[in-house]
Amino acid sequence: QYKFRDLTIEELKNVSKTYPNFTFSMNTYTFKDGSQKDLLNFSGTVPVKYGNSYNIPICLWILDSHPFAPPICFLKPTANMGIAVGKHVDAQGRIYLPYLQNWSHPKSTLIGLIKEMIAKFEEELPLYSLSSSDAARQSELLSYIAKITGGETDMKSRSKTGGRNEGCFNKITVVGAGDLGIACVLAVAAKDVADKVVLLDLSEGAAKGGTMDLEIFAVPNVEISKDFSASADSRVVVLTVNSLGNAQTYLDVIQSNVDLFRGIIPAVSHYSQNAVLLVASHPVEVMTFVSWKLSSFPKSRVIGVGANLDSERFQYILTNLLKAEVLAKDAWVVGEQGEDKVSSWTSCNVVANQTEAMAARNSREKVANRAMEVLKGKGQRSWSVGLSVADLADSILKDKRKVHSVSTLAKGCCNINSEVFLSLPCVLGTSGVIEVVRLEEDPLVQEKLQSSAGSLHDLQQQLKL
């Protein structure tokens, strides 16, 4: 069941060599939302010098997306030990470290984690000795901790709250605190789409620029965090990050983004296992494909923002500038984002006379071409993409069953046989893509979509996932 079995085994071998006292087993772990999963865990002691030498007992749970997601770590105090709650340990013994927060494969390893754990525990000892009377009072707490670390939480109490915090709700996480990420947060807040928005700032160092301004001016219901666990139980996760590396070629740029996503997607997928992933990173078709592969989510729950903004603008131009309101409701921009996008239709008026039908088609195409020319002059600023993201999130969270042109798995459409994502008109609801709306048959549109599918497939074949 481990997605990266060989990498995980190799890491555990290294741990066993360095810390031979650790024991390994498979047990059931219960997550915050009440879901359960059989996970590998290992327990043992780590040597800590704090005046004297101490052996601190710990337990680490290895997620099935390891090594791309950090383990879940707990202390395992004995009956005569008390937990010293501090900045790295909570009252239940859960361990929090900068190493876990900044976890990124292959830089981060289990050995490196244990070494940091030892270093932090030598600064602030996490356990202390109890008197006999204190030890007796400690037994009830230890029993509770054992249930958590053994995956045996009280399901009766969870059933009263549905396994979530009461009042939870429509939660959105935006990954990436660049201009686009902040634009998405502000747009979602302005349109009152969600009850809570979490902005995951993955940049190094302290909050800068826009994130600092969000904190200063206290945008309601917005939380800024560097910890993936803050995204837990999100219903929509928006990906806005793009690598800013020194790649020389277009393929290198995309590979840098893929490498970035390898450290993000497994983590957010773990904390929000029922979320819809909404990808706004570039190139959107490829990064939506990458998100789908790395998350192992069903295709319906991995969506790219695609041509949603272009389609909304296209329909607006037809209705308000060209006064072609009848045509606008069936008009869409589809295909690959950028120069290769194309206009299409999801229905047509039936005309009895073939000559009239041809004239109507030609008239419609002329209007569409004029609209596309106007559309070419419209750039995509961060704030406009942010509004588009808020529009899509609104349709998903409120189950509006509204049609949007978004990047979805196109295999099986328009004679496309490869696993590529292209913008197509889709009905969106709480489970993501509910239905792909059939396009009107047009040989030129189909040729364009097949050409885009071919080039995207060739590019994806060169990537290292």
Summary of the structure (lengths in Angstrom):
residues: 465
radius of gyration: 25.9
end to end distance: 18.4
largest distance: 97.3
contacts: 1504
relative contact order: 0.09
helix: 41%
strand: 22%
